[in-house]
Amino acid sequence: MTKATKDILKDIYKDRKKGVYYRKYDFGFLLVIGGSDYYCGSPALSAMAAFKTGVDMVRILAPERAADIIASFSPNLATYSLDGKWLEKKHLPTLIAMTESAKEVSRGNVAVVIGGGMGRTKETQETIFEYLEKVSVPVVIDADAIYALSDNPEIIKGKGFLITPHSYEFFVLTKREIFKLPHSEKIEVVKEEAQRLETTILLKAKPDIISDGRETVLNKTGSPYMSVGGTGDSLAGICGALLSRKDIGPFLAGQVGAYISGKAGELAAKRLKDSLVATDVIEAIPEVLH
């Protein structure tokens, strides 16, 4: 079984050549769709982690209270406010249009992270499902967006998506319980489901299991102090930043994202232990990359 190591970063993080003119979006444009009237932090954490991972631009699409609060965090965070308290059907044309616009302006260097903090109201879940059914760009599906797929996950087949569940979300997605299984059996089940759904799954576990249904890689970085809320949102943003580069597919993005997130958590935990929060993991990302 292959294991993710720091060598996986070498072909991605190369010194940029002097004298070469790099344009905005050469290193990715990420849309983060998330948040609700109650949950504001999740999309912000994804966006902040994406920037530290090297993406050129992030745009956050969130209900108005979340968008306004996030915009006040940092001048680096660009938000687009969706009218209302949570995602509704009326927002779908805007989401599709902004996704297509991002794809065009970025010359194809685009990806989406969706799910964090969105909630599970019926209309929100239906809107997420319809969005995923319609889009044709790479997407990291996390948190509440995984629940939106629970009745018909087959709509994602062959779309180049990356799904990032923990064990219970994996059960929601596949109807297969794996929490108590031996590790070797977990690996096989994740591979089987990735193959069935024709997608890439990054199961957040110890170790993480990343499979595209053909190959499987384990990531052993991480820390027990990363149980704190928000680290999953950060992982989604890291993966989204990588996936937004059109030469990085979901399987590689999942491997590299898991390695970076876990290693950053290890470094932060050495200093902070029980005081660790998600932003500490984000701030440690540059130590991993360089």
Phi, psi and omega in degrees: 000130181285144179241138177287131177229176181297338178301336182293343182276341192299319183279350181261316184255083177256151175299136179281138186288134176293143178087353178266134179270109177265137181259153174305138182085354173301332181247026168106149174229118184247130170261131175246116179252116184184186177084166178199185181298331183265320184255113182249335189285328188304305180296330178294317179297318177299316181294316180297319179294322179297316179299316180293339179276350172114006179292148182282326185208142174231135172238128181258126176251116187210156173305155197303317180297314179297316181299318182292320179294315181297320180300335181278347183292315188200144175293348178285342187261113178264127182239150173238122186274127175260125184302130177115183186265342180204172181293131181231167181302327181296342181275345188302313178302323178294316180298316180295314182297318181289328176293314179295321178297317178297320178299318182289312185291333182270003181059035177089356178273073188219149172206168180232141166247128182223140171132326188294123173072014187276337182086174187234030173296152186303314183292320178298314180297319179294322180293317176301314181301313181294323177297311181296328179292328188265330189283155181231030176244162178297139183224136167265119182258117187227160167050237186297335178291334176294320177297327180296337180269354194301327182276337183207066182294345183297344181293345180270357187307127174071014185267358180074033179267161175235122181253135188237068182273154160271183190300319181289320177296327174298319176297317178302319183287318192247346185066024179241123180276126183233355188305319185263003182287151170301153186303319182298324178288323176303315181303314182294320181293317178299316179297317180299317182288324175297321178292316181297319183269357180052051183216182175248133179242131172247099178279120179281107185210196176229096359279169174293146178242121180242124181216143173253013180092345177248311179242157178223137179232142176255141173242122185255004175285160179138173182215145176296344178280356180275013177288349183295148180300143176103342181289330175291323176297320178296316177301316179300319178293321177300311180297321179296320178300317179292317183293337181288346174274121191294349177266005178243116180275174184296326181293315177291319179300320179294318179296308183294318180299317179296319180296311182299312182300312181295318180292320177297322177296320177301312183296316180293321182293330177301324182273324196246333181048241186295345180273000183296137170231170187301323181294335175293322177296316180299316181292340179273352182303316179302329177296327180286318185286332188231000000 
